[in-house]
């Protein structure tokens, strides 16, 4: 089976890392893979697993792929093109690959793209019509893609969805939402986490020493902060926690998407400057060590349509580390057992989140029990090998004439 993955950004994007992990695993199992992404080839350096496949950088000559990339794809002779979210760049690339090679399209949804689109652009119909028309074309070869091209083009997305033979969805709720729109096969495809890399025995990074946090109780939030990530709930909760226990400190690491100024202002407003460290972006290969330094991991979320369908990338990694985590019931949180695998919050109230954090920090037995339960949940839901085998089965249902490749040496035999 020859599979082309087409991603919406490079490997600095958490969702693209999931695609990369699947590509590595199915290549190890014997399939051929071509991984296409916009952005920087050097971003592969954030990963500690070398690709066993070709990587190509998506470049366009106005509205079509550049000739060198078209020739590379034709020589690869793809059976499947897996679109990693139907935003403008991957969706249009997949449509062209389908037109030129006959490859079947599978589309992966990791978010409710309609919600994301509505968050980014005003509801003015005239503005949206102009945006759609403007982003049908591309700059000349060699020019960077404008920021607007990162999001979906409604027309291109609709064409890709119509052309798709099958869909994969990141969560059961997102699967159900997509099923209400299309009468095509839609499978829940959970991300896979490397359980040998993210594990309870990982040595902690010296973050306490680096940031002067020795002797502090450390609450860790992993990942980017954007408008829809509800980080403000966590900051307000920390302000409540430190009134009772000034030894507590919050460490966040990851990118900020247009929110750093707002975040800094809220930290100052709440008077918690001495209790919050914004650690900056961390290469993915270093994330296990940063998580290992935590006493408690945390994921806040509001109860809205966006979070209903989400599965934040941090969640599988939190659980695999065998660390106690406070997680919102919103969205994927409903899949976990409260007080067995995670400690859940059931409202958006910062006081509730603060209470759960305080409870965990003060109860070593509960921390130990939740850590063990979390690891078992990761093995149950986010086993990379098992989920990659599921994905290979989806591909073969889309291309039923293709026989499974023999596993690579040391690969799965079941």
MARDREN-43546 format. One record per residue (C-alpha): residue number from 1; y, x, z. Coordinates in pm, 1 decimal. Layout:
# residues N
  pos        py        px        pz
  NUM         Y         X         Z
...
//
This chain:
# residues 414
  pos        py        px        pz
    1       0.0       0.0       0.0
    2     342.5     137.9     -98.3
    3     618.1       9.5     131.3
    4     994.0      55.1     101.9
    5    1196.2      -4.5     418.7
    6    1562.7     -83.3     350.3
    7    1782.6     -55.3     659.9
    8    2136.6    -176.4     728.5
    9    2257.1     151.9     881.0
   10    2126.3     495.6     969.4
   11    1928.2     597.4    1276.0
   12    2224.0     572.1    1506.5
   13    2151.9     197.9    1505.2
   14    1903.6      80.4    1768.1
   15    1745.0    -178.6    1539.1
   16    1690.8      78.6    1265.4
   17    1500.4     293.2    1513.7
   18    1245.9       9.7    1537.8
   19    1206.3      14.5    1159.7
   20    1166.4     393.2    1166.8
   21     897.2     371.2    1434.7
   22     703.7     117.3    1228.4
   23     742.8     335.1     918.7
   24     605.6     636.6    1106.9
   25     310.8     438.4    1236.5
   26     202.8     272.5     912.0
   27     240.9     607.0     732.8
   28      12.0     759.4     995.5
   29    -234.8     478.9     925.8
   30    -248.5     572.1     558.1
   31      16.5     369.2     374.5
   32     287.0     532.6     163.3
   33     643.2     478.7     284.2
   34     989.8     526.9     137.1
   35    1264.3     472.9     395.7
   36    1608.2     388.6     254.3
   37    1924.2     369.0     462.9
   38    2300.6     407.1     423.9
   39    2484.4     664.4     630.1
   40    2376.1    1009.9     737.4
   41    2042.0    1174.2     665.3
   42    2114.9    1398.3     965.2
   43    2077.0    1096.0    1193.5
   44    1700.2    1154.1    1172.3
   45    1771.6    1436.7    1414.0
   46    1817.8    1188.9    1700.3
   47    1445.5    1113.4    1680.7
   48    1175.4    1337.2    1823.6
   49     912.3    1210.4    1579.9
   50     927.6    1374.1    1237.1
   51     890.7    1132.3     945.5
   52     564.6    1146.1     754.7
   53     736.5     989.4     455.0
   54    1031.6    1017.2     217.4
   55    1382.1     926.5     332.3
   56    1649.2     827.3      82.2
   57    2018.8     754.0     130.9
   58    2137.5     428.4     -25.6
   59    2414.5     488.3    -276.0
   60    2558.3     246.3    -527.7
   61    2746.0     271.2    -854.3
   62    2965.2     -36.7    -809.0
   63    2704.5    -314.4    -775.4
   64    2378.5    -129.7    -854.4
   65    2182.7     162.4    -714.3
   66    2271.0     505.3    -851.8
   67    2039.5     625.6   -1134.3
   68    1872.7     900.8    -930.0
   69    1771.0     653.3    -660.5
   70    1651.3     399.6    -916.8
   71    1427.3     666.1   -1070.1
   72    1294.3     765.8    -728.6
   73    1206.1     405.2    -645.4
   74    1041.1     347.4    -983.6
   75     824.5     656.5    -936.7
   76     726.1     534.1    -590.2
   77     603.6     201.8    -740.1
   78     653.0     -17.9    -431.4
   79     433.7    -313.9    -344.8
   80     655.6    -432.5     -57.0
   81    1025.2    -395.4      17.0
   82    1096.0    -475.6     381.4
   83    1460.0    -567.0     439.4
   84    1566.5    -473.2     791.7
   85    1811.1    -763.9     832.7
   86    1957.7    -928.9     521.5
   87    2305.9    -783.3     541.2
   88    2493.7    -687.1     227.2
   89    2361.2    -336.7     162.6
   90    1987.9    -385.3     234.2
   91    1974.8    -733.8      80.5
   92    2130.2    -632.4    -249.8
   93    1917.0    -316.1    -266.1
   94    1602.7    -524.1    -211.8
   95    1698.9    -772.9    -481.6
   96    1746.5    -491.1    -729.8
   97    1417.8    -326.3    -631.1
   98    1241.1    -660.1    -671.6
   99    1398.7    -711.2   -1014.9
  100    1311.0    -362.0   -1138.3
  101     962.8    -315.8    -988.1
  102     824.7    -659.3    -900.8
  103     782.5    -558.8    -534.6
  104     747.5    -850.3    -292.5
  105    1030.9    -894.9     -43.1
  106     972.9    -931.5     331.3
  107    1287.1    -988.9     539.9
  108    1312.1    -893.7     905.1
  109    1560.5   -1078.7    1125.4
  110    1654.7    -898.6    1446.0
  111    1954.7   -1123.9    1517.8
  112    2088.9   -1462.6    1423.7
  113    2291.7   -1325.4    1132.2
  114    2492.6   -1645.2    1099.5
  115    2616.6   -1602.4    1457.2
  116    2702.4   -1235.8    1394.3
  117    2889.7   -1329.6    1076.3
  118    3085.8   -1600.5    1256.6
  119    3177.7   -1354.0    1532.4
  120    3317.8   -1105.1    1283.4
  121    3515.7   -1329.8    1050.4
  122    3758.3   -1619.1    1101.0
  123    3636.8   -1966.9    1002.4
  124    3902.1   -1998.4     729.3
  125    3710.4   -2106.3     412.0
  126    3958.1   -1930.0     183.1
  127    3922.7   -1601.1     371.4
  128    3544.9   -1625.0     356.5
  129    3546.0   -1704.5     -14.2
  130    3764.1   -1400.4     -80.9
  131    3542.2   -1184.2     138.7
  132    3229.3   -1296.4     -48.1
  133    3385.4   -1219.6    -385.4
  134    3530.8    -886.4    -272.6
  135    3201.4    -758.8    -132.7
  136    2998.0    -845.1    -440.9
  137    3103.1    -507.8    -584.1
  138    3084.2    -155.7    -445.9
  139    3305.8     152.2    -458.8
  140    3253.0     424.8    -714.6
  141    2970.4     676.7    -656.3
  142    3041.2     919.1    -374.4
  143    3297.5     699.3    -201.0
  144    3216.1     575.0     150.5
  145    3125.3     211.0     189.7
  146    3408.9      11.9     351.3
  147    3344.7    -134.6     694.8
  148    3331.6    -486.6     550.8
  149    3019.0    -400.3     350.9
  150    2825.9    -354.2     677.1
  151    2803.2    -730.3     736.4
  152    2625.1    -991.6     533.0
  153    2756.9   -1125.5     205.8
  154    2672.2   -1498.1     217.7
  155    2578.0   -1513.7    -150.1
  156    2367.6   -1195.9    -152.4
  157    2197.5   -1297.3     172.7
  158    2113.0   -1642.7      36.9
  159    1962.9   -1493.1    -279.7
  160    1752.8   -1249.0     -76.5
  161    1626.6   -1523.5     153.9
  162    1530.3   -1734.3    -146.3
  163    1349.3   -1441.1    -309.4
  164    1159.2   -1344.6       6.6
  165     784.5   -1395.6      14.0
  166     772.3   -1375.7     392.5
  167     986.4   -1322.8     701.8
  168     944.2   -1139.1    1029.4
  169    1148.6   -1236.6    1334.8
  170    1220.4   -1038.8    1648.9
  171    1152.7   -1322.1    1893.0
  172     974.8   -1658.2    1913.9
  173    1306.4   -1844.6    1940.0
  174    1440.3   -1673.0    1628.9
  175    1116.4   -1750.2    1446.0
  176    1153.9   -2118.6    1532.0
  177    1515.3   -2118.3    1415.2
  178    1420.7   -1963.0    1080.8
  179    1131.4   -2207.8    1041.0
  180    1381.4   -2493.7    1051.1
  181    1549.4   -2344.8     741.9
  182    1261.8   -2223.0     524.8
  183     906.8   -2338.0     464.3
  184     775.6   -1985.1     422.4
  185     554.6   -1767.8     638.4
  186     747.7   -1640.3     940.9
  187     580.6   -1407.5    1190.8
  188     709.8   -1289.7    1525.9
  189     715.3    -910.7    1505.8
  190     795.7    -749.3    1837.6
  191     927.9    -394.2    1822.0
  192     692.0    -118.3    1917.9
  193     781.9     142.3    2176.1
  194     618.3     483.8    2199.8
  195     426.6     438.1    2524.5
  196     353.2     810.7    2546.0
  197     722.6     896.5    2527.1
  198     856.8     611.9    2741.5
  199     636.2     625.1    3050.1
  200     663.3     624.2    3430.9
  201     600.4     998.1    3459.9
  202     894.8    1105.3    3242.8
  203    1107.0    1375.0    3406.5
  204    1459.0    1251.9    3485.1
  205    1759.2    1403.6    3312.4
  206    2003.0    1584.8    3545.4
  207    2258.8    1307.2    3508.4
  208    2326.1    1287.2    3881.2
  209    2423.4    1653.7    3886.9
  210    2619.4    1629.7    3560.0
  211    2833.0    1340.3    3678.7
  212    2847.9    1428.4    4049.1
  213    2620.9    1142.4    4156.9
  214    2386.9    1324.9    4394.7
  215    2284.2    1098.1    4679.7
  216    2409.4     787.2    4499.0
  217    2201.2     478.0    4419.5
  218    2196.9     460.7    4041.9
  219    2201.5     139.7    3837.0
  220    2157.1     215.2    3465.6
  221    2255.0      14.5    3158.2
  222    2124.4     163.9    2834.4
  223    2278.1      84.5    2498.2
  224    2589.1       3.4    2304.8
  225    2862.4    -226.0    2428.3
  226    3004.9    -475.9    2179.6
  227    3192.2    -801.2    2226.5
  228    2867.6    -996.4    2252.0
  229    2684.3    -766.5    2495.2
  230    2824.2    -931.0    2811.3
  231    2892.1    -598.6    2982.1
  232    3178.0    -760.1    3173.7
  233    2926.7    -961.7    3378.7
  234    2768.1    -636.9    3494.6
  235    3101.1    -475.5    3583.5
  236    3200.0    -777.6    3792.3
  237    2858.9    -768.0    3962.5
  238    2897.0    -398.8    4045.3
  239    3234.8    -473.9    4202.5
  240    3055.3    -714.3    4438.7
  241    2765.2    -475.0    4510.0
  242    2983.9    -178.6    4608.2
  243    3177.4    -380.4    4864.4
  244    2858.8    -384.9    5072.8
  245    2714.5     -52.0    4959.4
  246    2967.9     206.1    4835.8
  247    2686.8     448.5    4746.9
  248    2596.2     244.5    4437.0
  249    2706.0     369.4    4096.2
  250    2660.9     223.1    3747.0
  251    2577.2     458.4    3459.3
  252    2612.0     326.4    3103.2
  253    2521.6     533.6    2800.8
  254    2562.7     431.4    2438.7
  255    2830.0     355.4    2181.2
  256    3129.1     125.9    2219.8
  257    3202.3    -111.8    1933.1
  258    3574.2    -195.2    1956.5
  259    3541.3    -263.8    2330.6
  260    3610.8      63.0    2515.5
  261    3978.7      -9.3    2582.9
  262    3894.0    -354.0    2718.4
  263    3612.6    -208.1    2931.9
  264    3834.7      62.7    3079.6
  265    4099.0    -196.7    3162.2
  266    3845.5    -417.0    3343.2
  267    3712.5    -119.9    3540.9
  268    4066.2     -46.5    3659.1
  269    4136.5    -413.4    3733.2
  270    3822.6    -439.6    3948.3
  271    3897.0    -112.9    4129.4
  272    3555.4      37.3    4057.4
  273    3658.7     357.6    3879.7
  274    3461.7     565.8    4133.2
  275    3152.3     351.2    4082.8
  276    3117.9     345.9    3702.7
  277    3028.2     629.8    3466.8
  278    3047.9     572.5    3092.1
  279    2814.2     847.5    2978.9
  280    2869.8     832.4    2604.5
  281    2621.9     831.1    2320.7
  282    2280.0     984.1    2389.2
  283    2027.7    1093.7    2121.9
  284    1728.6     862.2    2122.2
  285    1491.0    1145.5    2210.4
  286    1680.1    1187.7    2541.9
  287    1678.2     822.0    2646.6
  288    1350.4     835.2    2847.5
  289    1490.6    1109.1    3070.0
  290    1811.4     913.1    3127.1
  291    1619.0     597.1    3217.0
  292    1396.1     798.3    3449.9
  293    1702.0     889.1    3658.3
  294    1765.9     522.8    3746.4
  295    1682.6     341.2    4066.2
  296    1731.4       5.2    3892.5
  297    1772.2     -88.3    3525.5
  298    1977.4    -388.6    3425.4
  299    2039.1    -623.7    3132.0
  300    2297.4    -903.9    3173.0
  301    2334.3   -1184.4    2918.3
  302    2520.7   -1508.5    2877.4
  303    2334.1   -1823.7    2785.0
  304    2448.7   -1881.2    2426.7
  305    2299.6   -1915.9    2079.2
  306    2318.5   -1543.0    2010.5
  307    2128.5   -1434.7    2321.4
  308    1877.2   -1715.7    2275.7
  309    1739.5   -1533.7    1970.8
  310    1787.0   -1172.1    2079.5
  311    1549.0    -905.7    2195.3
  312    1774.6    -616.8    2298.7
  313    1631.5    -276.8    2208.7
  314    1667.5    -159.2    2565.5
  315    1416.6    -412.7    2702.8
  316    1090.3    -262.8    2565.3
  317    1207.3      83.1    2673.6
  318    1300.1     -36.0    3023.0
  319     957.9    -192.4    3073.0
  320     764.3     101.2    2929.7
  321     931.3     334.6    3179.5
  322     773.4     142.5    3466.7
  323    1112.3     102.2    3632.7
  324    1227.5    -210.5    3818.2
  325    1467.1    -410.5    3602.5
  326    1701.1    -704.2    3653.4
  327    1698.8    -906.4    3330.3
  328    1861.7   -1232.5    3228.7
  329    1637.8   -1532.0    3165.4
  330    1833.7   -1584.7    2841.0
  331    1637.5   -1525.7    2521.9
  332    1347.3   -1284.7    2551.4
  333    1375.6   -1292.9    2930.4
  334    1182.0   -1619.3    2921.8
  335     872.5   -1426.1    2808.5
  336     846.8   -1223.1    3130.1
  337     710.9   -1324.2    3470.2
  338     977.2   -1335.2    3738.2
  339     915.1   -1112.1    4042.0
  340     599.6    -979.3    3874.7
  341     727.4    -796.2    3564.2
  342    1105.2    -823.1    3608.9
  343    1359.4    -974.3    3846.1
  344    1542.0   -1249.6    3658.5
  345    1890.9   -1391.6    3673.5
  346    1917.4   -1755.6    3570.2
  347    2294.7   -1796.6    3544.5
  348    2593.8   -1604.9    3410.3
  349    2738.2   -1569.9    3760.4
  350    2810.9   -1203.0    3848.2
  351    2737.4   -1289.0    4211.6
  352    2378.0   -1376.9    4124.1
  353    2334.6   -1049.6    3934.7
  354    2490.0    -860.2    4225.3
  355    2246.5   -1025.0    4465.3
  356    1945.4    -926.6    4255.1
  357    2063.7    -565.4    4225.6
  358    2123.6    -546.5    4600.4
  359    1783.2    -698.8    4671.3
  360    1603.8    -445.9    4453.1
  361    1792.0    -146.3    4587.8
  362    1697.7    -251.8    4940.2
  363    1329.0    -329.7    4884.0
  364    1112.4     -31.0    4791.0
  365     791.0    -236.6    4783.3
  366     943.3    -481.3    4535.3
  367    1069.8    -194.1    4320.3
  368     721.6     -42.9    4308.6
  369     553.9    -374.4    4227.0
  370     798.9    -461.6    3951.0
  371     766.8    -113.6    3802.3
  372     391.0    -154.8    3768.4
  373     428.0    -505.6    3627.4
  374     691.5    -389.4    3380.3
  375     463.8    -122.7    3238.9
  376     182.8    -374.4    3189.9
  377     425.9    -608.6    3011.3
  378     526.4    -326.9    2775.6
  379     163.2    -252.0    2697.5
  380      99.8    -621.7    2634.0
  381     395.0    -696.4    2406.8
  382     541.9    -373.3    2270.9
  383     245.3    -151.4    2187.1
  384     357.9      28.8    1871.0
  385      10.0      82.3    1729.8
  386     -95.1    -279.8    1780.5
  387     228.9    -417.0    1637.7
  388     209.1    -184.3    1336.9
  389    -141.6    -311.9    1268.2
  390      -1.1    -664.8    1277.1
  391     269.5    -561.3    1030.0
  392      13.6    -413.4     791.7
  393    -170.3    -744.6     804.7
  394     148.7    -926.7     707.7
  395     197.8    -695.8     411.3
  396    -155.7    -756.6     290.6
  397    -114.5   -1130.6     318.1
  398     189.2   -1099.3      90.4
  399      -0.8    -871.4    -151.7
  400    -358.2   -1000.3    -112.1
  401    -498.5    -781.1    -387.9
  402    -421.4    -462.0    -196.4
  403    -697.7    -303.7       8.6
  404    -611.0    -140.9     341.7
  405    -570.8     234.7     325.1
  406    -801.7     445.2     536.1
  407    -639.7     547.7     865.6
  408    -510.4     902.5     884.6
  409    -710.7    1143.2    1095.8
  410    -663.8    1050.9    1458.8
  411    -533.3     708.2    1363.1
  412    -665.2     371.6    1472.3
  413   -1011.2     271.7    1356.7
  414   -1022.9     -86.3    1475.9
//
